[in-house]
Amino acid sequence: MQDDLFKRIAVPWILDAEGGFVNEASDRGGATKYGISIKFLRLLPDHDGDGFVDGDLDRDGDVDIEDIQGLDVEDAIDLYHQYFWLSYKCAAFNNPAIALCLFDAVVNHRPKTAKILLQRGLGVTADGDIGPRTMRAAQEINADIFLPQYFSFRAKLFHDIVKRHSNQDVYFRGWLRRLFLLQQYIYLEI
């Protein structure tokens, strides 16, 4: 069920929201394709034990812009599934809207920030640890209560980022647009 949710709901959303190759100097993640950043690829270990870190997609011994440029959609989907959907337990949520909100926020923010935003939206202690209380709240909350709270906390985060880093102002409208589109996507597709 949850892998179906990942393929049917999360993948189309994230690929559409993130788009293709981008390499803007002001983007703190660096070069990005399908939402996978070079900063993220450089953090990956060698899980398969082949002598190359998993982010070294072209297997030339370093993680650089060529790895991002050569990233194909299937690689991006595999990375999203392993390092985002499964690693941050999106599959554990029975409510697909909550699973998608967490997934999108983990992609768009630091993981702890994403978990704190989720907890704030759920009205539980926001400690960044998704434990039994958070899971219980996620099972019990009505989406019509959760979603407005969640999106308002996330919009405020964007506002706070711009307030602290004025060079990020160029992204503010796009970030808010993403929230509105995610909310629309949830109401129409889930």
N, C-alpha and C positions, 0 to 999 in steps of 0.2 A: 504494500500500500504506500509506504513512505517513499520508496524509490520511484514508484509511479508518480507520486506528488512532485518529487524533484524533477522528473523528466517532463511532466505535463504542465506544471505550473511555474516552478522556480527557474528552469532553464530558459524558457521563452522570455520570461520577465527580465532576467538578468542580462541576457544577450542583447535584448532591445534597449534596456536602460543604459548599458555600458558602451555599446557601439564598437567601432573598429579601432584602428591604430591611432594613438594620440601621443605627441611628445612635446608638451608645453613646459617651458622653463619654470613657470610658477606652480606647477603641479608637484606637490611634495612627494608623491609616489613615483615620480619619474615617468619614463616611457611606459605606456599602457596599451594593451590590446584586449578587447572583449572584457575589460575590467580587471585583467590580470596585470599587475604592475611589476616592473623590474625590481622594485624594492621588495615585494613579496617573494619573487623568484629567488632573490639572493638569500632569503632566510631559510629556504628549504634544505632539509638534510638529504642524505643518500639513503632513502628508505629501502630501495631494492638491492642495495649492496653491490652495484655494478661499478663502483669507483668514481661515479659522477654524481654531484648533488642533483637532486630532482629538478631544480630550476635551470640546469645546464641542458636545455632542450636540444641544442645542436651538437652536444657532446665534444666540444672543443677545449674543455678545461676551464672555462670561465663563464660567468653569467653576465651577459652584456645585451646591448640593444638588438643584436642579431637574434638572440633568443626570443625577445618580444616580437620582433618582426616576423619570425618564422613560426610563431604560435598559430596552430590551426584551431578551428572551432572544437574539434573532438578533444584536443589537449586541454583547452580551456574548460570544457565540461567535466573532464576527468579531474582536473585540479579543483574545480568548484565542489564536486561531489566529495572527494577525499578530504580536502583541507578546510572546507567551509561547512557544507551541509552535514557531513558525518562528524567532523571534529568538534563542532559547536552544538551538536545534539539537536539540530533542527528536526531531524526525523523522530525525535522523542515526543514532540508536541502533537496532540490529537487534533488541535485546531489548526487547519492549514493557513489561516490568516496570520496567526502568531508565528508559525514556522517560517512563513515567507518574510514577515517583518524582521525576524531575527537574522535570517539568511542575508537579506538585503543590507541590513545595518552592519553585519560582520564584514561584508564586501566593502561597504562605503566608509566604515570607521574602524577604529581599533576594536578587537574582539571584546575587551573588558567594557569599553564604552557601549558597544552594542548590547551587551548583557544588562548593563545598568539601565539603558533606555527601556529595554523590555520590562525590567522589574518595576521601573517607575510607572510605565503604562499599566502594569498589572496591579499597582498599589501595594507592593510588598517592599521589604527592606532592600534598598538598592546597594548591594555589596559586590555585585559582579560575579557571584557564585550561583549558578543555576542548580539549586538543590530541591529537596522535597516541597518546601513551601512555595517556591516559584512554580514548580510543576503543578501543584495542587491549584494554585491561583489561576494558572493558565487553563486548567480543565474546567474551572468553575465560572470564569468571567464571560460575560456576554460581549460579543464582538462589537456591538453598538456602543458599549461603554469603553472598551479597551482602545479601539482604533482612534477616536478623537483625542483621548489622553495621550496615547503613544505618539501620534503625529505632532501634537503640540510640544511635547518634550523634545522631539527630534528637530523641529523647526527652531526651537530655542537654542539647541546646541549649535546649529548652523549660524544663528545670529551671534552667539558667543564666540565662535571661531573667527568670524569677520571682525568682531570688536577687538579681539586680541591680536589678529594678524590682518591688517588692512589690505595687504596684497591679495588676500583670498576673496575680496569683495567681488571680483570678476566672476566668481562661481556661485554667488549667493542665489541669484534668480534661478539658475539651473538646478541647484540643490532643492529649492522649494518646489520647482516644477516636478522634479523627480518624486517628491513626497505626494503631490497631488495626483500624479500619474499612478503611483503605487496604490494609493487609496482607491482610485478608480478601477484599477486592474483587479484589486481584491474584491470589490463589490460586483464587478462584472464576470469574473472568471472563477471565483471560489464560492 
